[in-house]
Every structure is written in structure tokens, then in C-alpha cells.
């Protein structure tokens, strides 16, 4: 039996009004409504004309989120705004992007406002992603129509994220023209997942996050989280103890898991034969996750491969780290550095050595904070924001 990640949810936890956009004559506060579009990078597919097709998810309008009757219930029962299918075919790394729309009602037509937002901004997102994915799709000459564009990975998230600045300013101004309601600039929230097996250990998954919205004189805060829904699935193979000389379906299962967890090394042949190469890979994985290095795949190794590694990282918190540190918090750090520095990939081995130190310093330099190689609250904050 194994707990398999099935779905990824973007959930609303609470909405806080720090300051309304209304003046004295308008009243103490307005009614704030919201909706969103969602995009899974694996849903960018190859169309009949061999060009990328973008499949956006659109949510219905929610409101009034400043009403206690709505937001109050989210504290105990978070509202699922977006639901992504983790089993959808496609390669990794993968990005999941939720673009949030906020409208503070004054005297306008909410239905028209949100329709205009979703149509205009959605078209902008689709066009940007299609352009970014065109070269990857062009290289997929043999790929089937309707299949995911190969290699699209984190490009989708970067592309949508880049629209936040000046690229959206003019469009949002046009949308606002003639509308009586306050239209806020859309906000994309992006989660990058290196592989399906490690999703539960990603920063921001399983913990409450905060998003501040300051515009038109208003000051609001949205509390949200990313939630993974697991399903217990029997694969008919189980987790028998394996060692060199073992053969069969359980060995193939092991080889697939090792390829997922040790992606920086040449992939193992999934041939069901536990030979010297598979044993060497088992030992390397055991070393990386700080368990007994014996080349034998027993309960401890199966447990780490089947979710224990990610659980350890999720529970590791954000302790101060520096060269010489080791363990699950360092693995979490290395994964985050890989997300933020896609051009400088680290081996995720839980060892804070000279290479990890150099990546930390490079990241600190890029975000303009003290470059000292020490991962404290400020560095963790920039890595997890």
C-alpha cells in the first residue's frame, strides 16, 4: 500500500481588511469579490496544427469575501478555489499557477467586471504561454496531438509571473475604464514542483501563506495554502525486502522510485534486475537521506522512498544553516535553491558543502541581501515567499 499524491488544491483560509478603499461618504468598508484562473504547465498541449494549446481553468465568482458569513467558515474548512490533477500525464518539473482577481464593489456590474477580467487577462496569459512554448512544441515533431508539450516545465510559471509588472499595467487600465467598481491588478501565485514524489515537501505546501493586496488606498490580506490530497493505492507489489540478486516487479518499482528521487544521475534501466548498478544507486540514495547505507531495501528505505523523505523535509522547519549542516532541512534548502536558480542546479543530498554554500551566496546576491552563505530568517524568507 502506498499514499499516492492525487490532487493539488489551492485553498482560501481567511480574508483580512486592514484598510478599505472607501471614503467616509461611501461607508466603513466595501464588499470584496474574487475569482481566479488556473494553469497546470502539463495542460499546455500540442494542437492539431502542432502549435501549443493552453487550457486555463476558470473559477466562478466568490463573494463577499469580507463577509464573516463567508470567510469565517474558511478557518475550520478551507475553501478549495482551484483543484489540479496531479496524475495528469506530462513531464516534470511542473508549475501550478493561480491568478487571483479582486473587485471591490461600489456601483458597477460584478458579472460584467469579472467576465471582462477573465476574458482579457486570460487571453493575455494564453498568448504569453503559447509564445513561450512554441519552440518546445516545434521540437516535439514525434509527439502525439493532444499530449503535453515536452520540456515546458517551469517556463509556464516564469511566463505568467513576468506579466505582473508593466506588461499588465496598460491592460488593467483599459479594463478599469468606464467601470464603477475598483478593479485590482491580478496577482499570480505560483508553485513549482520538481517531481510528483516530492510535492508534499515543497515550501508552501501544507502550511498557511499570506498575500498582501495594497491598491486604490485599500489594504487587504488573503490567507491561503496549497494542499495535497493523497489516495492509498495498492499496486499489487508491496514493499518486500530487496537486495542484489532480487528480480521481478518489486525491483522495477524500486528502480522507478530511485529514478524519481535521484534525478541528477543517469536513469537506471527499469528491467527488474537488482544488479550492481541498482545496488550502487540504493546506497547513494541511503547516503543522501541519512539512513543505514547497506544496499538492502527494507522498511526504512521503502519508507523514505514512499513519502518519508518529503515528510521529513516538511517537518524540518527553517533552522539556521551553513556549511557543515546536514539533514532534511538542507535537502529542503537545496530544492528551493534549484527552484530559484534553474540555471544552477544542485544535487539534493542533504549535505551543506562548498557547492551549496556557493549557490546560497549566489541567491543572496541576486535578491540583494547580505552575502554570507548563512541561511537564516532573511534568506529563508526570500526562498519561501
N, C-alpha and C positions, 0 to 999 in steps of 0.2 A: 504494500500500500504506500502511496506517496501523495503528498499535498502538492497539487499542481496549480500554478497561477492561471486563473481562467479569465478574469476581468480586471480592468483598472478603472477606478471611479474617481472623478473629481467631485468632491463633496463640499457643500457650504455648511459652516459651523456657527457663524453668527455675523451680524452686521452692526457696526457701531457708528453713531453720528457724533463726531467731535464738534462739528460746526455746520449748520445748514447754509445753503446759498440764499435763503430768503432774507429780505429786509423786514423791518418792523411791520410794515403795512401788509406784507404777504402772509405773515404768521410766524409761529415759532419754528416750524420745520415743514419740509415738503415731503411728498410721497416719492420714494425712490424705487424704480423698477429696473429689472435687469434681464438679460438673455445672453446667449453665447453661441459661438461656432466652435466646432472641434475638428481637429485634423490629426490622424494617425499617419505617420510617414509611410507605413506599409500599405496604406489605402491609395497611394498615388500609383496608378496602374498604367499599363500600356494599352492605348486605344487602338481601334481598327486601322487608323491611319499611321500607326507606330509613334504617335505623339502622346505625351503624358496626359492622363486624365486625373483630375483632382476631385476627390469625394469628400465634401465637407458635411459634417453633422451640424444641424441647426436645432437649437432648443427653443421651446415656447417661452413666451414672456413670463417672468416671475415678479410678483409684487403684491403689495408694497413691502419691500424687504426691511423697511424701517419700522414696520408694524410689529409689535411684540407678539401678536397672534401668529405671525409667520416665523420671524427669526427666533422667537423664544423656544419653539419646538426643536430647532436645529441643535441646541446644546446637548440634548439627550439622543436625538435621532437625526444625524446629519442628512441634509438633503442632497441626493445624488443629482448633480446638474448634468454631468457627462459620464457616459459609460462606454469604455473601449474594450474590444475583444482581443485579449492577449494571444488567443490561439489563431488569429488571422495569419494566413501564410505571408511570408516576407522575411527578409534578412534583418540582422541586427548589425550595428546599433540602430535604434529606432527612437523617434521623438514623438511625444504626445503633446499637442498644443491646444489650449483652451483660450479663445479670445473673448474677453468679457466686455459686454456693452452695458452702460449705465445711463439711465434717463431719469432726471428729476422732473416730475410733472408740475407744470404751472397751469397752462391753459390750452395745451396742444392736444393732438390726437395721438395717443400712445401707439395704437396699432400701426398708423402710418409711419410714425417715427422709427419704430423697431423694424418695420419692413424695409424702410429706406436704409437703415444702418446695415442690416444683414445682407441686403442686395448689393449695396455699393462696396462695403468693406469686404464682403465675401468674394466679390468679383476681383477686388484688388489682391486678395490672398491667392486666389486661384491663378491669376495671371502671373504673379511673382513666383509661385511654386512651379508652375509649368515651365517658365523660362529657366529656372534653376535646374530643373530635372531634365531638360531637353537633351543635354549632352549625354547624360547617363542612359536615357532611353534610346538614344541613337546607337549606343554601343551594344544594346541588347538585341542584336539582329535575330538571334535564335529564340528569344523569349516568346512565350505564348501570349496572344492577345488576352487582356484581362488580368494578367499576372502583375505582381508588384514590380515597380521599377527597381532593378537591382542597384545596390550601392547608394540609394538615396539617403539612407541613414539620418545623421543629424543635420543634413543640409536643409531639411524642411523647417526644423526649429529655428536655425540661424536665419533663414529667409523671412519667416514671419516675424521673428524678433526684430529684424532690421527695419521693419515697417513702422515701428513705434515712433521714431523721430520725425524728421522733416518730411519723409515720404507720405505720411498720413495727414500732415497739417492742412494742406490745401484741400484735400478731400473732405476732412471733417468740417472745415469751414463751409464748404459748399453744402454739406448735409444740414448744417445748422441754419442756413439762410431760410428765412420765411417760417421757421418753426418757433412755436411759443414755449416749448419745453427746453430745459437745459440738457444738451447732449454732451456727454463726456467723451474724451478721447479713448478709443478702445484700448484694453490692456491685455496683452498676451501672457499667459502663464505656461511655461514650457518644462516638460520633464524629459530628460534623456535617459534611455535605458540601454546599457551595453549588451545585455543578453537577458533572455526570459528568466533564467535561473536566479539572477541576482537582483531582480526588481524589488524585492521586499527590503533589501539593504540600501536602496538609493536614498540619498538625502531628501527629506521632504515627504517620503512615503511613510505613512503610519503615525505622523506627528502633525500637530496643528501649525499652520503657517499664517502669516499676516500680510495683507496687501493694503497699502495706504493709497487713497484716491483724493488728491487735492486739486480742485479746479473750480472756476466760477465763484470763488470765495467759499466753497464748501470744503469740508474736511471729513472724509469717511474712512472707515477701516473694515475690510472684509476678512473674516477668519475662515480658513478652508483647509482641506487636507487632500492628499492622494491616498486612496485605499485600495489594497489588492484583495480580490475575492479568490479564495482557494477552493478547489474541489478535490476530495480524496478519491483518487482513481487507482484501481488495481490493474497493473499491467500484465498480470499473469506470470510474472517472472520473480518478483520479490527481491530480497537482498541477501542471497546466500554468501557465505564466506568464500572468497576467491583468492587464488594465488597463482603463481607461474605454473602452467600446465592445465589450468582450467579452460574449458571450452563451452560454447553454447550461447544462448540468447542473453543470459545474465552478463556475460562478458561483453557482448555487443552493447548492452545497456550501459555498462561501466565505461566503455570506450567513448560512447556518445557524450556522457556526462563529463568525462575528462576533457574532451574537446571543447565543451562549453565553458568549463572552469579554468582551463589553461589555454586561452585563445592565442597567446603570443608565440607558442611553439607550434611546429609543424603538426598538422592534424594527424591523429592516429588513424590507421585503417580500421574501419568498423567491420572486422572479419570474424569476431567471436573466438579469437585465439589469443589467450593470455600468455604471450611470449616475453622475451627480454625487453623489448621496446615498451610494451604496455606496463611491465613492472617498473621500468625506469620512470615512466610518467606517473605512476601511482606514488612512487617515492618522492618525486618532485612536488606533487600536489600535497602530500602529507607534510613535507617540509614547509610549504608555504602557509598552511593553515595551523601549524604548531601542534600537530598530533604525532603519535609514535610513528617513526619512519622505519617500516619493516617490509613494505611491498605487499603486505597482506590486506585485502579489502574485507574488513569485518564491520561490526556495528558502528564503530566510531567513524571510520572513513565513509561508509554509506550515509551516515547521519549528516556529515559535513557536506557531502555532495548533494544531498536531498533537501537542503534548506538550512542546515545548521550554520553554514558559513555566513549566509545572509542575516540570520537571526543574531549571530554574534556581533556583526558589524552594526546592525540597527540598535543593539543594546549598548554599544561601546561608548556612546555619547561623543563629546567633543573635548577630550582632555588635551592639555598642552603637550605637543610632540616636538621632537627634534632629533637630529642624527643620533642613532643608537636606540631609539624607541623601536618596539616591535609589537605585533599582535593585531587584533581585529580593527582597532581604531586606525592603525596605519594602513590597513587594506582599504578602509573607507576613504581615508585621505587620498590614497593613490587612485582610486576610482574617480573621485571628484576632480583631481588634477587632470586625469585623462579626459574628463568631460569638458573642462575649461581650456585645456591645451591640446586640442585634437591633432595638432601638428607635432607634438612631442609626447608620444605615448610611453607610459611606464609599465614595467612588469608589476602586476599586483601580487606581491609576495609577502606583504606584511613586515618587510624589513626597511627601516628608515636609514638607508645608506647614502653615499655621496650623490648618486643619481637622483634619488628622491629629494635630497637637500637642494640640488641644483634646480629641480622643477619647482620646488616651493619658492625659491628665490626669484625664478623667472615669473611665476604667477604674481608674487608680491610686487615685482617691478611693474608688471602690466596693469595692475589695479591701483598703483601709486600709493602703496602703504610701506611701512618700514621693511627694508630688505635685510632680514636677519636669519632666515632659514628656520625660524621657530614658528610653529603653528599654534597660536594662541587664539583668544576670542575674536580678534580683529580678522585674522586670516580665515578662521572657520566661518565667520560671518559673511565674508565675501564669497567663500566657496559654496555656501549653502543658501545664499539669497536667491 
